[in-house]
Amino acid sequence: MVRLRVEFTTEPFDLDEAPAHAVVGRDIVTGAGLDAVDVGPFGNTAEGEGEKVLSAVDALLRKSLEAGATRVSLQVNVIAPAGEDAT
């Protein structure tokens, strides 16, 4: 079973208050049953079983754009099981 890590940000930024698209993105990853979710003001990361991460990424893109994001930057990495190389 492949494990994935996603790192993402949504824009535009608002330093005074989290915009709706940022809240939607955070809600998606925190509610997706992923491991090691870390949300922050300038980026978010989460990892978990591959299908769950891919489903969360699909929802993240669709819902954050619907909520007003003008850019979603993301990176998805394969996480190797302990003792294995991900390359």
Secondary structure as the mmCIF struct_conf table of DSSP 4:
data_model
#
loop_
_struct_conf.conf_type_id
_struct_conf.id
_struct_conf.beg_label_comp_id
_struct_conf.beg_label_asym_id
_struct_conf.beg_label_seq_id
_struct_conf.end_label_comp_id
_struct_conf.end_label_asym_id
_struct_conf.end_label_seq_id
STRN STRN1 ARG A 3 GLU A 11
BEND BEND1 PRO A 12 PRO A 12
BEND BEND2 LEU A 15 GLU A 17
HELX_RH_AL_P HELX_RH_AL_P1 ALA A 20 THR A 30
TURN_TY1_P TURN_TY1_P1 GLY A 31 GLY A 33
STRN STRN2 ASP A 35 VAL A 39
BEND BEND3 PRO A 41 PHE A 42
STRN STRN3 ASN A 44 GLU A 49
HELX_RH_AL_P HELX_RH_AL_P2 GLY A 50 GLU A 66
TURN_TY1_P TURN_TY1_P2 ALA A 67 GLY A 68
BEND BEND4 THR A 70 THR A 70
STRN STRN4 ARG A 71 ILE A 79
HELX_LH_PP_P HELX_LH_PP_P1 ALA A 80 PRO A 81
TURN_TY1_P TURN_TY1_P3 ALA A 82 GLY A 83
BEND BEND5 GLU A 84 GLU A 84
#
